[in-house]
Each structure stands twice: as structure tokens, then as C-alpha cells.
Amino acid sequence: MDEPADARVEAVLFDFSGTLFDDTGVLDPPALVAAAERHHVPLGEREAAGIIRRTLRHVDSPEGLKAREGCDLSREAHRSTWTTLIAEAGPFGPDLTEALYECLTDPGAWHPYPDTVPVLTTLRDRGVRLGVLSNIGWDIRPAFDRVGVLESLHSVVLSCEHGLAKPDPALFALACERLGTDPGQVLYVGDDPVKDGAAVRAGLPVYLLPSDRNVRMPRGLAAVLRLVR
């Protein structure tokens, strides 16, 4: 990222899923077994693993992706869309569908990449204003609180709380307003070239992470420390 000589990054906005927290292993067989038990649905781990594979094939299919468009604009839309898709995947009954949805939206099921907390902490200690901007249909703040960095964030802007979703430039503008920083001085960090890359239309410089990711491997966030001095 090339910056004009007089430009200075005063704040950083991060995407959530696939950027700070891993999105590849949220649905976990032991967790589904436990959630299903709470709904009085007996499952073994092998059966749970098969259910998860079946569900992911459906929700990530071209038809599933089409159905998910706009689902992050409200919590109600997210729940309705995802529970419908989950139920269709089986088809599954309402109790198992609810157990799967609970696993998907459980903050404890979302794990940060190894470099997430260190990078956020370092930026905070440098006096950089920090925010999160996410297309999401549920409250992710508890996930940050669980790993001890919620208080490091100056703002958390969620699509479901504003009826706006990336790539709408208005949502980026709102996030910058919440940070109290001019868009040209806010670095946006994400992983989606279309939704996150659209930050440039709102005047933000953008740093995109590679698409390959593994919850056990650093996400490459240390590069942000070199861009923000």
C-alpha cells in the first residue's frame, strides 16, 4: 500500500470473520453433540460430523450463497435465513436445526488467529484507535471480551444493527464516524476483495489478507504494524 507523503494512519478498522477470528471450524462435532443434547436430540460425534458436512455443502452451495444475500441486515433476517437453510440441508427437524444455529452463533466457538490479540494489543499501546466492522447477524462483542480485547476497541459496527452491509460505502463512513477519524486516515483490514475492498470507495486505504487461512497459523496481521507507525 503506497501512501502520500503527508498521509498518516490514525485508526484501523478490522473485519471479523476470516480476518481476526477463524471462520473455518466454527461448527465442531463435540459442540454440536452438546448443543443437540440440550435440545434432547441424541447424537454421536461421527453422526454430528456428517451433519455438519451436509449442512456446509448446502449453505455454501450456489443456491445457499444466493439465499444468504442480505441476511446480515438484521438479526431476524439472519436467523430466518440460516435456520431455513440448515433445515433444508437434512432435512433436519426444528430441535437439531436450532442446535446447529446455536453453534454457528456461539461466541465461544469462534477462535482468534494467533496474531490477533498481540496485534490489537500492540496497536492499542501505540495509541491507535481501533474498530471492527463486520457483516454479521449476531453480536460478536462477547468473542472479543472472551479473549480480553473488547476494551481495546473504540467501536464495533455490525451490519445487523444498522441495516447496512458491506460493500455499501455508507457503512464504512459510519464506522469512521464512530471512530472519530477521517476516512483517509483509517486503514481497513479484511480478506474479501469485493466486500472489504469496497472501503476504497469510502476513501479508506485497504490492506487485504490472503484467502488461505488456518486457525493454528498467524493470519499475517503483523504487516499492519508496519503500515501503522
Beta strands, then each sheet from edge to edge (+ up, - down):
strand 1: 11-14
strand 2: 129-134
strand 3: 155-158
strand 4: 186-190
strand 5: 206-208
sheet 1: 3+ 2+ 1+ 4+ 5+
end
